Amino acid sequence: MLIIISLAGAALANNEAFKEAAVVKLCKLSANQKKVSLKVNADAQLSKTMLQGLAAFKTKLQVLATRQTQHPLAGSVLELATSKLYEQILISLEARIEKGTKATATASYAAGRIDEFVGLIALKTSGNRATNTCIEPTSGNDMADEQLADCQSSVLLKTAEAAQADTHVAAVAASDIPDDAATKGQSKSCLLTQDNGQQLISGQAVSPAIKFIDGFYAHTPTATWATARIKPIGDSPALSNAKTAATNLRSEPELPSIPIPTDEASLIQFLESPTAKNKIAEAIKELKELSTLPQNSQLTTELNTIFGEPTSNKSRPFTHELNALKFDVKTKGAQSKVAFFSLEEKQILQIIEKVVTDLRDQASKAEDAKCTVEAKEDKQKECEAIEQDTVCNAKKYCSYVKESDGTTKCKYNETKAKEKGVSVTQTQTTGGAAGEGVKCSDHKDQATCEKANEGNTTKVCGWEGENTNGSDKSGYKYRDFSFSINKKLALMVAAFMVW
């Protein structure tokens, strides 16, 4: 608790007031310090808008995989470029949030110290400033209270000036504070400066030193106005830290301003944006496996090849095609056609779900056809290898016949095979005797499929794509079609769900 006691006797000539202009300058700095948070908030809002827009555009691009277009590479290039832009903004935002948080915290703290100091020296008993001897008005005996309004905490809550947020950070980075000469007023009766501060605590010399604004104003027990009490900014950690943090925030590159494609016009702007065009060039390099990043005339050639040559208004054949694309979707049970740029997320999910279903149906059919009966030529060879007529005729698809030259031989009989119900999915039992067959399509792997041939003169089941003699196994050129479909399906769904 401070006890103010007046000393009898003559006062030392060290009781000067603080000049109004210097105090107002401090309050202006305080106001800017309290508005640093506006810059951080503005960056966050801009990033949010761009990230949401890029995510929505990339989601729409997913549906291009379901259509055959005149510009097949365009969708992939835009999708990859959009991902790169998204990542760039995220990285930039992380850095700005880290530096912005420090700048906001240090600036707010410094502003509080300034406001507290000014609130103390601005106290007056009544009437005009002539009765308050700690602030010396620039003109006359008084100053308007509005001059000190910037040192009120309510300034912190004002957001109307968010558009000028960067100017506040710049002002804090500059931290133009008044020096000792600009601050020291005429001799008054300010108890903060009178008699070396002895009037503050029971008329005794103050120890340790008084430090306002964390050392900006330092009053030692023995110092007078002859010794500068207003110190350089470096002597006040509060002011110095705020200045440094604001400077670091300003050194961070500004967030890129990118047109978000929501219609053909904005897509045209997107393709012409330097920031987006740079990421498009990176995407082209990766997708086309170029040795260098396409630039200048090479980039122009690549863009014209992928998106078509621009017209006088910068539109391209691809932008026209995309704008004209319509997709069948169900809305409240009724089918309707929705334009590409008007697609909603649930409609995109519906389109992809239909593609997924179709691909699964194809995969199922391919799985059934994967393991098939060998060609008719193989059965012919099997029949021709039989010499005994009884053995030949016992086969459901062989008959012992007499040729025109009088010779007899065992041959494949397609009519008999049909009558006996031998289909392309039915095999003979081992030992050459007729018996109940099994479906080759029941075998879901190559080993099981080929095992069905054991005990037979020739193969009755074969893995799709393999030569009839079983020799072509190098690289498995036939591939597993259902796996390819499922893999494509999985990649499509995974790419979509990441957003």
C-alpha positions as CSV (number, residue, x, y, z in Angstrom):
1,M,0.0,0.0,0.0
2,L,1.4,3.4,-1.0
3,I,1.4,6.1,1.6
4,I,1.8,9.6,0.2
5,I,3.4,12.0,2.6
6,S,4.5,15.6,1.9
7,L,7.8,16.7,3.2
8,A,8.3,20.0,4.8
9,G,11.1,22.1,3.5
10,A,12.3,22.8,0.0
11,A,11.9,20.2,-2.7
12,L,14.8,19.2,-4.9
13,A,14.5,20.3,-8.6
14,N,13.9,16.8,-9.7
15,N,10.1,16.6,-9.8
16,E,9.4,17.1,-13.5
17,A,6.2,15.9,-15.1
18,F,6.0,13.7,-18.3
19,K,5.2,15.6,-21.6
20,E,1.8,15.0,-23.0
21,A,3.1,14.2,-26.5
22,A,5.4,11.5,-25.1
23,V,2.6,9.9,-23.2
24,V,0.3,9.9,-26.2
25,K,3.0,8.3,-28.2
26,L,3.2,5.5,-25.7
27,C,-0.5,5.0,-25.9
28,K,-0.4,4.8,-29.7
29,L,2.2,2.0,-29.4
30,S,0.0,0.3,-26.8
31,A,-3.0,0.4,-29.2
32,N,-1.0,-1.2,-32.0
33,Q,0.4,-3.8,-29.6
34,K,-3.2,-4.8,-28.6
35,K,-4.1,-5.2,-32.3
36,V,-1.3,-7.6,-33.3
37,S,-3.8,-10.4,-32.6
38,L,-5.9,-9.1,-35.5
39,K,-3.1,-10.1,-38.0
40,V,-2.9,-13.6,-36.6
41,N,-6.7,-13.9,-36.8
42,A,-6.8,-12.5,-40.3
43,D,-4.1,-15.1,-41.4
44,A,-6.0,-17.9,-39.8
45,Q,-9.3,-16.9,-41.5
46,L,-7.6,-16.5,-44.9
47,S,-5.9,-19.9,-44.6
48,K,-9.2,-21.5,-43.5
49,T,-11.0,-20.1,-46.6
50,M,-8.3,-21.2,-49.0
51,L,-7.9,-24.7,-47.4
52,Q,-11.6,-25.3,-47.5
53,G,-11.9,-24.1,-51.1
54,L,-8.9,-26.2,-52.3
55,A,-10.3,-29.3,-50.5
56,A,-13.7,-28.8,-52.1
57,F,-12.2,-28.4,-55.6
58,K,-9.9,-31.4,-55.2
59,T,-12.9,-33.5,-54.0
60,K,-14.8,-32.5,-57.2
61,L,-11.8,-33.4,-59.3
62,Q,-12.2,-37.0,-58.0
63,V,-15.2,-37.5,-60.2
64,L,-13.2,-36.9,-63.4
65,A,-11.8,-40.4,-62.9
66,T,-15.3,-41.7,-63.7
67,R,-15.5,-40.0,-67.1
68,Q,-13.7,-40.1,-70.4
69,T,-12.7,-36.5,-71.2
70,Q,-11.0,-34.8,-74.1
71,H,-8.2,-33.8,-71.7
72,P,-7.3,-36.9,-69.8
73,L,-4.2,-35.6,-68.0
74,A,-5.8,-32.3,-67.0
75,G,-7.7,-33.7,-64.0
76,S,-4.6,-35.5,-62.6
77,V,-2.4,-32.4,-63.0
78,L,-5.0,-30.2,-61.2
79,E,-5.5,-32.7,-58.5
80,L,-1.8,-33.0,-57.7
81,A,-1.2,-29.2,-58.0
82,T,-4.1,-28.6,-55.6
83,S,-2.6,-31.0,-53.1
84,K,0.7,-29.2,-53.4
85,L,-1.0,-25.8,-52.8
86,Y,-2.8,-27.2,-49.8
87,E,0.4,-28.5,-48.3
88,Q,2.2,-25.1,-49.0
89,I,-0.6,-23.2,-47.2
90,L,-0.5,-25.6,-44.2
91,I,3.3,-25.2,-43.8
92,S,3.1,-21.5,-44.1
93,L,0.2,-21.3,-41.7
94,E,2.0,-23.4,-39.1
95,A,5.0,-21.0,-39.2
96,R,2.8,-18.0,-39.0
97,I,0.8,-19.4,-36.1
98,E,4.0,-20.1,-34.1
99,K,5.4,-16.6,-34.7
100,G,2.0,-15.0,-34.5
101,T,1.3,-16.5,-31.1
102,K,4.6,-15.2,-29.7
103,A,3.9,-11.8,-31.2
104,T,0.4,-11.6,-29.8
105,A,1.5,-12.7,-26.3
106,T,4.5,-10.4,-26.0
107,A,2.7,-7.4,-27.5
108,S,-0.3,-7.8,-25.2
109,Y,1.9,-8.0,-22.2
110,A,3.8,-4.9,-23.2
111,A,0.6,-3.0,-23.8
112,G,-0.6,-3.9,-20.3
113,R,2.6,-2.5,-18.8
114,I,2.2,0.8,-20.8
115,D,-1.5,1.1,-19.9
116,E,-0.7,0.6,-16.2
117,F,2.0,3.2,-16.2
118,V,-0.1,5.8,-18.1
119,G,-3.1,5.1,-15.8
120,L,-1.0,5.9,-12.8
121,I,0.5,9.2,-14.0
122,A,-2.8,10.3,-15.5
123,L,-4.5,10.4,-12.1
124,K,-5.8,13.8,-11.0
125,T,-7.7,15.0,-8.0
126,S,-10.3,17.1,-9.8
127,G,-10.7,19.8,-12.4
128,N,-8.0,20.2,-15.1
129,R,-4.5,18.9,-15.6
130,A,-3.1,21.8,-13.6
131,T,-4.1,19.7,-10.5
132,N,-2.4,16.6,-11.9
133,T,1.3,17.4,-11.9
134,C,2.6,14.1,-13.6
135,I,1.5,15.0,-17.1
136,E,2.4,18.3,-18.6
137,P,-0.2,19.4,-21.3
138,T,1.2,20.5,-24.6
139,S,-1.0,23.6,-24.5
140,G,-2.7,25.3,-21.6
141,N,-3.5,23.7,-18.3
142,D,-5.4,20.6,-19.5
143,M,-5.6,17.9,-22.1
144,A,-8.6,15.9,-23.4
145,D,-9.0,12.5,-21.8
146,E,-9.6,11.1,-25.3
147,Q,-5.8,11.6,-25.9
148,L,-5.2,8.7,-23.6
149,A,-8.0,6.5,-24.9
150,D,-5.6,4.2,-26.7
151,C,-4.3,3.2,-23.3
152,Q,-7.6,1.6,-22.4
153,S,-7.9,-2.2,-22.4
154,S,-11.1,-2.0,-24.5
155,V,-8.9,-1.4,-27.6
156,L,-8.0,-5.0,-27.4
157,L,-11.5,-6.0,-28.3
158,K,-11.9,-3.9,-31.4
159,T,-11.8,-5.9,-34.7
160,A,-13.1,-3.3,-37.2
161,E,-9.6,-2.6,-38.3
162,A,-8.7,-6.1,-39.3
163,A,-8.1,-5.1,-42.9
164,Q,-5.2,-2.9,-41.6
165,A,-3.9,-5.7,-39.4
166,D,-0.4,-5.7,-41.0
167,T,0.1,-2.0,-40.2
168,H,-0.3,-2.7,-36.5
169,V,2.4,-5.4,-36.6
170,A,4.6,-3.0,-38.6
171,A,4.2,-0.3,-35.9
172,V,5.1,-2.7,-33.1
173,A,8.1,-4.0,-35.1
174,A,9.2,-0.3,-35.4
175,S,8.3,0.5,-31.7
176,D,8.9,4.2,-32.0
177,I,9.1,5.2,-28.3
178,P,9.9,8.7,-26.9
179,D,13.4,9.3,-25.6
180,D,14.4,11.0,-22.4
181,A,14.5,14.5,-23.8
182,A,11.1,14.1,-25.5
183,T,9.6,12.8,-22.2
184,K,11.0,15.1,-19.5
185,G,8.7,18.0,-18.8
186,Q,9.0,21.1,-16.6
187,S,9.5,21.1,-12.9
188,K,6.2,20.2,-11.2
189,S,5.2,18.3,-8.1
190,C,4.9,14.8,-9.5
191,L,5.3,12.4,-6.6
192,L,6.9,9.8,-9.0
193,T,9.8,12.1,-9.6
194,Q,9.9,14.3,-6.6
195,D,12.8,14.0,-4.2
196,N,14.2,10.9,-5.8
197,G,10.9,9.1,-5.2
198,Q,11.0,9.6,-1.4
199,Q,7.3,10.7,-1.4
200,L,6.1,7.2,-2.5
201,I,7.0,5.3,0.6
202,S,6.8,7.1,4.0
203,G,9.2,9.8,2.8
204,Q,12.1,7.4,2.6
205,A,14.4,6.9,-0.4
206,V,13.1,4.2,-2.7
207,S,15.0,1.0,-2.7
208,P,15.2,-1.0,-5.0
209,A,14.8,1.2,-8.0
210,I,11.3,1.9,-9.5
211,K,10.9,0.4,-12.9
212,F,7.8,1.3,-14.9
213,I,7.1,-0.6,-18.2
214,D,9.6,-3.2,-17.2
215,G,12.5,-0.7,-17.1
216,F,11.5,1.9,-19.7
217,Y,11.3,4.4,-16.9
218,A,13.9,3.6,-14.1
219,H,14.1,5.7,-10.9
220,T,17.0,4.9,-8.7
221,P,17.3,6.2,-5.1
222,T,20.0,8.6,-6.0
223,A,19.4,9.6,-9.6
224,T,18.0,12.9,-10.7
225,W,16.7,14.2,-14.0
226,A,20.3,14.9,-14.9
227,T,20.6,11.1,-15.3
228,A,18.3,9.9,-18.1
229,R,15.4,7.9,-16.5
230,I,13.8,7.1,-19.9
231,K,15.9,4.2,-21.1
232,P,16.5,2.7,-24.6
233,I,14.0,0.0,-25.6
234,G,16.6,-2.7,-25.0
235,D,16.4,-2.0,-21.3
236,S,12.8,-3.0,-21.2
237,P,12.4,-6.7,-21.9
238,A,8.6,-6.2,-22.3
239,L,9.0,-3.7,-25.1
240,S,12.0,-5.4,-26.6
241,N,10.4,-8.8,-26.7
242,A,7.3,-7.4,-28.4
243,K,9.4,-5.6,-31.0
244,T,11.4,-8.7,-31.8
245,A,8.4,-11.0,-32.0
246,A,6.6,-8.5,-34.3
247,T,9.7,-8.2,-36.5
248,N,9.9,-12.0,-36.8
249,L,6.3,-12.3,-37.7
250,R,6.8,-9.7,-40.5
251,S,9.8,-11.6,-41.8
252,E,7.5,-14.6,-42.6
253,P,6.3,-14.6,-46.2
254,E,2.7,-13.6,-46.6
255,L,0.2,-16.3,-47.3
256,P,-0.3,-16.7,-51.0
257,S,-3.5,-15.3,-52.5
258,I,-5.0,-18.0,-54.7
259,P,-8.3,-17.8,-56.7
260,I,-10.4,-20.8,-55.6
261,P,-12.0,-22.5,-58.6
262,T,-15.8,-22.4,-58.1
263,D,-16.8,-21.8,-61.7
264,E,-15.2,-21.5,-65.1
265,A,-14.2,-17.9,-64.6
266,S,-12.4,-18.6,-61.3
267,L,-10.8,-21.7,-62.8
268,I,-9.4,-19.5,-65.6
269,Q,-8.0,-17.2,-62.9
270,F,-6.6,-20.2,-61.0
271,L,-4.7,-21.4,-64.1
272,E,-3.3,-17.9,-64.6
273,S,-2.3,-17.4,-61.0
274,P,1.6,-17.4,-60.6
275,T,1.4,-19.4,-57.4
276,A,-1.0,-22.0,-58.8
277,K,0.9,-22.1,-62.1
278,N,4.1,-22.9,-60.3
279,K,2.5,-25.9,-58.5
280,I,0.9,-27.0,-61.8
281,A,4.4,-27.0,-63.3
282,E,5.6,-29.2,-60.5
283,A,2.7,-31.6,-61.0
284,I,3.5,-31.8,-64.8
285,K,7.1,-32.6,-64.1
286,E,6.2,-35.4,-61.7
287,L,3.4,-36.9,-63.7
288,K,5.2,-36.8,-67.0
289,E,8.5,-37.7,-65.4
290,L,10.4,-34.7,-66.9
291,S,14.0,-34.2,-66.0
292,T,13.5,-30.5,-65.3
293,L,10.7,-28.2,-64.2
294,P,8.9,-26.8,-67.3
295,Q,9.3,-23.0,-67.4
296,N,8.5,-20.2,-69.8
297,S,7.9,-21.4,-73.3
298,Q,8.1,-25.1,-72.3
299,L,5.5,-24.6,-69.6
300,T,3.3,-22.8,-72.1
301,T,3.6,-25.7,-74.5
302,E,2.7,-28.2,-71.7
303,L,-0.3,-26.1,-70.6
304,N,-1.6,-25.9,-74.1
305,T,-1.1,-29.6,-74.6
306,I,-2.9,-30.6,-71.4
307,F,-5.6,-27.9,-71.1
308,G,-5.8,-26.7,-74.7
309,E,-4.7,-23.4,-76.1
310,P,-6.2,-20.3,-74.5
311,T,-8.7,-18.0,-76.2
312,S,-8.6,-14.2,-76.1
313,N,-10.4,-14.2,-72.7
314,K,-7.9,-16.8,-71.3
315,S,-10.5,-19.6,-71.3
316,R,-9.3,-23.0,-72.5
317,P,-11.0,-26.0,-74.1
318,F,-10.6,-27.9,-70.8
319,T,-12.4,-25.1,-68.8
320,H,-15.3,-25.2,-71.3
321,E,-15.4,-29.0,-71.1
322,L,-15.4,-29.0,-67.3
323,N,-18.0,-26.3,-67.1
324,A,-20.3,-28.3,-69.4
325,L,-19.9,-31.6,-67.6
326,K,-23.0,-32.9,-65.9
327,F,-23.4,-36.0,-63.6
328,D,-26.4,-38.2,-62.9
329,V,-27.3,-38.0,-59.2
330,K,-30.4,-38.9,-57.2
331,T,-32.1,-36.1,-55.3
332,K,-35.0,-37.2,-53.1
333,G,-35.4,-40.3,-55.1
334,A,-35.5,-38.6,-58.5
335,Q,-32.7,-38.6,-61.0
336,S,-31.2,-35.2,-62.0
337,K,-28.2,-33.9,-63.8
338,V,-25.8,-31.7,-61.8
339,A,-23.0,-29.5,-63.2
340,F,-19.4,-30.2,-62.1
341,F,-19.0,-27.0,-60.2
342,S,-22.4,-27.4,-58.5
343,L,-21.7,-30.9,-57.1
344,E,-22.1,-31.2,-53.4
345,E,-20.0,-33.6,-51.3
346,K,-22.9,-36.1,-50.7
347,Q,-23.5,-36.1,-54.5
348,I,-19.8,-36.8,-55.2
349,L,-20.0,-39.7,-52.7
350,Q,-23.0,-41.0,-54.5
351,I,-21.2,-40.9,-57.9
352,I,-18.1,-42.6,-56.5
353,E,-20.2,-45.2,-54.8
354,K,-21.9,-46.1,-58.1
355,V,-18.5,-46.4,-59.7
356,V,-17.3,-48.6,-56.8
357,T,-20.3,-50.9,-57.2
358,D,-19.8,-51.2,-61.0
359,L,-16.1,-52.0,-60.5
360,R,-16.9,-54.6,-57.9
361,D,-19.3,-56.2,-60.3
362,Q,-16.7,-56.3,-63.0
363,A,-14.2,-57.8,-60.5
364,S,-16.6,-60.5,-59.6
365,K,-17.2,-61.5,-63.2
366,A,-13.4,-61.5,-63.8
367,E,-12.9,-63.7,-60.8
368,D,-15.3,-66.3,-62.1
369,A,-13.6,-66.2,-65.6
370,K,-10.1,-66.3,-64.2
371,C,-9.7,-70.1,-64.0
372,T,-11.1,-71.5,-67.2
373,V,-11.3,-74.9,-69.1
374,E,-8.5,-75.3,-71.6
375,A,-9.4,-74.6,-75.3
376,K,-11.2,-77.1,-77.5
377,E,-7.9,-77.9,-79.2
378,D,-6.6,-79.4,-76.0
379,K,-9.5,-81.8,-75.8
380,Q,-8.9,-82.8,-79.4
381,K,-5.3,-83.6,-78.6
382,E,-6.5,-85.7,-75.6
383,C,-8.9,-87.7,-77.7
384,E,-6.4,-88.2,-80.5
385,A,-3.9,-89.7,-78.0
386,I,-6.3,-92.6,-77.2
387,E,-5.9,-95.7,-79.3
388,Q,-8.5,-98.1,-77.8
389,D,-12.0,-97.6,-79.1
390,T,-13.6,-98.6,-75.7
391,V,-11.5,-96.1,-73.8
392,C,-12.3,-93.4,-76.4
393,N,-16.0,-93.9,-76.4
394,A,-16.1,-93.9,-72.6
395,K,-15.0,-90.3,-72.7
396,K,-18.0,-87.9,-72.7
397,Y,-16.5,-85.8,-75.4
398,C,-14.6,-88.4,-77.5
399,S,-15.8,-90.8,-80.2
400,Y,-14.0,-93.6,-82.1
401,V,-14.7,-92.8,-85.8
402,K,-13.9,-94.2,-89.2
403,E,-12.2,-91.7,-91.6
404,S,-12.9,-91.5,-95.3
405,D,-9.6,-93.3,-96.0
406,G,-10.9,-96.3,-94.0
407,T,-8.7,-95.7,-91.0
408,T,-10.2,-95.4,-87.5
409,K,-9.2,-93.0,-84.8
410,C,-10.4,-91.3,-81.6
411,K,-11.6,-87.7,-82.1
412,Y,-13.2,-84.9,-80.1
413,N,-17.0,-85.0,-80.5
414,E,-18.5,-81.6,-79.7
415,T,-22.1,-82.8,-80.2
416,K,-21.6,-85.7,-77.8
417,A,-20.0,-83.3,-75.3
418,K,-23.1,-81.2,-75.3
419,E,-25.4,-84.1,-75.0
420,K,-23.4,-85.4,-72.1
421,G,-23.5,-82.0,-70.5
422,V,-19.7,-81.3,-70.7
423,S,-19.4,-77.5,-70.4
424,V,-16.3,-75.3,-70.4
425,T,-16.4,-75.3,-66.6
426,Q,-16.6,-79.1,-66.2
427,T,-13.6,-81.4,-65.8
428,Q,-13.2,-85.2,-66.0
429,T,-12.3,-87.3,-63.1
430,T,-8.8,-88.9,-63.0
431,G,-7.9,-92.1,-64.8
432,G,-9.8,-91.1,-67.9
433,A,-13.2,-92.5,-66.8
434,A,-16.3,-90.4,-66.9
435,G,-17.3,-88.9,-63.6
436,E,-18.7,-85.9,-61.9
437,G,-16.9,-82.7,-62.8
438,V,-16.0,-79.6,-60.8
439,K,-16.0,-75.9,-61.8
440,C,-12.6,-74.5,-62.6
441,S,-13.9,-71.2,-61.4
442,D,-14.1,-72.7,-57.9
443,H,-10.3,-72.5,-57.8
444,K,-9.3,-69.0,-56.6
445,D,-5.5,-69.3,-56.9
446,Q,-3.1,-70.6,-59.5
447,A,-1.8,-73.5,-57.4
448,T,-5.2,-74.9,-56.7
449,C,-6.3,-74.4,-60.3
450,E,-3.3,-76.2,-61.7
451,K,-3.6,-79.0,-59.2
452,A,-7.0,-80.0,-60.8
453,N,-4.9,-81.3,-63.8
454,E,-3.2,-84.0,-61.8
455,G,-3.9,-87.5,-63.1
456,N,-5.2,-86.3,-66.5
457,T,-3.6,-86.9,-69.8
458,T,-3.9,-83.2,-70.7
459,K,-4.8,-80.2,-68.6
460,V,-8.5,-79.6,-68.0
461,C,-8.1,-76.3,-66.0
462,G,-5.8,-73.5,-66.8
463,W,-4.9,-70.1,-65.2
464,E,-6.0,-67.3,-67.5
465,G,-3.3,-65.9,-69.7
466,E,-1.1,-69.0,-69.6
467,N,-0.2,-70.7,-72.8
468,T,-1.9,-74.0,-73.5
469,N,1.3,-75.9,-72.7
470,G,1.8,-74.1,-69.5
471,S,5.1,-72.6,-70.5
472,D,4.3,-68.9,-70.3
473,K,4.6,-68.1,-66.7
474,S,7.3,-65.4,-66.8
475,G,5.9,-62.2,-65.5
476,Y,2.4,-63.6,-65.6
477,K,1.4,-61.5,-68.5
478,Y,-2.2,-62.4,-68.1
479,R,-2.4,-60.6,-64.7
480,D,-5.2,-60.8,-62.2
481,F,-7.9,-58.5,-63.7
482,S,-10.0,-58.5,-60.5
483,F,-6.9,-57.4,-58.5
484,S,-6.3,-54.5,-60.9
485,I,-9.9,-53.4,-60.6
486,N,-9.8,-53.7,-56.8
487,K,-6.5,-51.8,-56.6
488,K,-7.9,-49.0,-58.8
489,L,-11.0,-48.9,-56.6
490,A,-9.0,-48.8,-53.4
491,L,-6.8,-45.9,-54.7
492,M,-9.8,-43.9,-55.8
493,V,-11.6,-44.3,-52.5
494,A,-8.4,-43.7,-50.4
495,A,-7.7,-40.5,-52.4
496,F,-11.2,-39.3,-51.9
497,M,-11.4,-40.1,-48.2
498,V,-8.2,-38.2,-47.3
499,W,-10.1,-35.0,-47.7
